[in-house]
Amino acid sequence: MHETSQAKAELQGERDYVDGLYRRLDDLRAEKAEQLADVRRTQAAGSHQNRSERDAFATMYEDRLAQLNAVDDRLVFGRLDLDSGNKRYIGRIGLSDEDLRQLMVDWRAPEAGTFYQATAFERMGVRRRRHLILSRRDVVAIEDDVLDADLLGDDDSLQGEGALLAALNSRRTGQMSDIVGTIQAEQDRIIRAPLPGVTVVQGGPGTGKTAVALHRAAYLLYTHRDRLKSAGVLLVGPTDAFMKYIERVLPSLGETGVVMAGIGTLMPGIATVQETSEEAAALKGRIGMAEVIRTAVANRERVPAENKRLNVEGTMLTLTPRQVARARERARATGKPHNEARVTFVKILLRELTEQLLDKLEESSGGGNNADRSYLAEDVRSSRDVRIALNLAWMPLTPQKLVSELFSRPELLRAAAPTLSDAELAALLRPVDAPWTEADVPLLDEAAELLGDLDVSAGRDTAAREQEQKRDLANAERTLENVNASLEDSGVDGVLTAEDLAQHNAVSVTRLSAADRASGDRTWAYGHIVVDEAQELSPMQWRLLMRRCPLKSFTIVGDIAQTSSAAGSRSWQQALEPFVGERWQLEELTVNYRTPSQIAEAAVRMANAAGLVVSAPKAVREGRFSPVLDTVQDLVQSLVRAMPEELAAIDGGLLAVIAPERLLPDVRAALAPEYRDRVGTGAGGPGQDIVVISPRESKGLEFDGVVILEPQEMLDSATARVGDLYVAMTRPTQRLRVISSGEIPAGIAG
Ligand SMILES: Nc1ncnc2c1ncn2[C@@H]1O[C@H](COP(=O)(O)OP(=O)(O)OP(=O)(O)O)[C@@H](O)[C@H]1O
């Protein structure tokens, strides 16, 4: 009785405190909304400068407002009781009252680290760690870890479902949520690892690799804002569906400054589809492709086999192979990329041809010609014959043109890739207008590096462009300076410290640079790159990413056992050695938070029976269901019959039907009459609680229930990999059903 009333009082105490935090949040929001409205009301005073200032203010207030809105749900999640007697609340952002007294610490701040790291063995000055479990704004439960033995036995330690298990058992929505309230110690160590260098995080399915990658990005931006504000952080994932699945996590952590990109979108202006030919994907991923592209570019700098006769305003000139070869040598010696070196090539030959024209005219006029040299140069330059001859010898090229011609013209491909077999060449050849694939992106990027700027070759004035850029930059800088000054004058709001102010500016700068400019700029050098599902990357994709971060500061997360791409890695060592040698560090995650033990064990048994070496993380919980295995005659009809039972078992949760690619249309057609708009793809969308996807599409995603069709086919067919079935089996958080028209693969039944 006494215990219950004490528990109630504790809970009430927390509710009161949390109410206070929300009041503060609401006040700040109202303040920001008002400031934003004020700025918007202000008439744009004439000058460009004033308008940019107003825009910069507006952007800053919008950002802050968006941040305050995004952290509303479960704003606070922890409390530390310290040896000093102080209490410290831990939440999504830092909050202080009007007098700058700290009300809540940002989870990324150093003082919050002990919330995740302290244990009974190493208390780190913490007596008690309290989890506050909120539903929206309400504190629904509190749960204490008592670390100080002296406190044990006190009756005020409270019961309740563990915060972690509550999170793990909650229904999936098709959108990943953050884990900020329940980050585990082994995860926290990786999230807070130092910025420089390459950290590889290897972990089996469901160990929180994606979660760790996202929280690390947020942590780095917070902790190293100064270093990362202008360079930015890039987060790369495998597919668009996956990027959509994770897109809300960073905003919910109050971060908008990370550029998120699917691996197929890293070439600005190029839309890609998936590479359907496994062989082509594997070939394009090989590191040797860099040499193929290099040769392809060099082969477009051609010396003609014989003399060329060129008509310039009625006078016939001769261009010799020797002349072209010499000009090519000198142009290449500049070390500039193809399009830029072309300027030198063209200049040399135009000068030589102008000399020749002058000589000829003098000859024909018996020495009496006194035509102006600059007119003659212009005649040479504008001669059609000259233009054709120079272009044939050294064509200005875009990466798109180079690569599309390379893969559509057998003679070009053979010349650039002399070591490839006929079968390999055939696998690469395709129509000139075929859509770009993900595997083309690193080749286009390689080509862009070697070709350089087309504008230069097209004669656009470099100096003028540089001037323009300088002016833009100066404008942006001046604007920011003014924003700073005026903010200081106006005292902003009570919560903003000088540090916050710097952060806000950083966000604005990031807006101007990293987010907007970086994602549209192929040559952008990021301060840090986080790569998820990194086992899928081909050597050429690694090469591209390494170029995007010259400092080689990377967080790489993945699971070698889940590799399904034909060009992906078989070992981290093999993947990274060519780029960073031995200079990378391996961290491992060992606990599976997603899949109940009965299902996780079945997946590991299957993988082992099929000869796949997997790291088998320990499942953190047991589920309510063992895998259900059906051997049936009529596959798709059996699925239709099983659907009601599966949907009921997960009680309104999200169900994925994972089937080999060839079956997907039939499965969708069979489900359509009954389930209509409820059936989607990827991780599902609004109103969609059923998705029909291939094993590859399921990568990185998770669902309450999963039904796998024809598992043996995921192991057997020509393009299948053991990893595919392993990935599919490790997607559910509650329940797995396997339906097969043949044998159920060895190991699953146990
Ligand atoms: N500390 C944690 N607290 C609460 N939930 C967690 C925690 N760690 C992981 N999870 C949850 O476990 C699930 C699996 O996490 P995540 O998707 O990051 O794993 P993964 O290692 O990337 O998996 P896979 O390689 O199979 O795609 C997610 O629902 C995630 O929110």
The ligand as a Gaussian input file, in Angstrom:
#p B3LYP/6-31G(d) Opt

LIG

0 1
 N       19.060000       0.331000     -27.916000
 C       17.920000       0.117000     -28.548000
 N       16.750000       0.492000     -28.004000
 C       15.572000       0.271000     -28.627000
 N       15.480000      -0.294000     -29.825000
 C       16.615000      -0.686000     -30.416000
 C       17.890000      -0.502000     -29.824000
 N       18.824000      -0.963000     -30.658000
 C       18.174000      -1.420000     -31.734000
 N       16.847000      -1.254000     -31.587000
 C       15.796000      -1.602000     -32.531000
 O       16.119000      -2.843000     -33.118000
 C       15.706000      -2.857000     -34.468000
 C       16.868000      -3.220000     -35.348000
 O       17.746000      -2.120000     -35.437000
 P       18.494000      -1.760000     -36.785000
 O       17.553000      -1.772000     -37.929000
 O       19.296000      -0.569000     -36.515000
 O       19.421000      -3.040000     -36.895000
 P       20.493000      -3.423000     -38.001000
 O       21.646000      -3.975000     -37.280000
 O       20.713000      -2.284000     -38.904000
 O       19.705000      -4.579000     -38.729000
 P       19.905000      -5.275000     -40.156000
 O       21.352000      -5.442000     -40.429000
 O       19.219000      -6.570000     -39.960000
 O       19.174000      -4.429000     -41.120000
 C       15.125000      -1.490000     -34.755000
 O       13.738000      -1.539000     -34.575000
 C       15.742000      -0.630000     -33.687000
 O       14.927000       0.478000     -33.390000

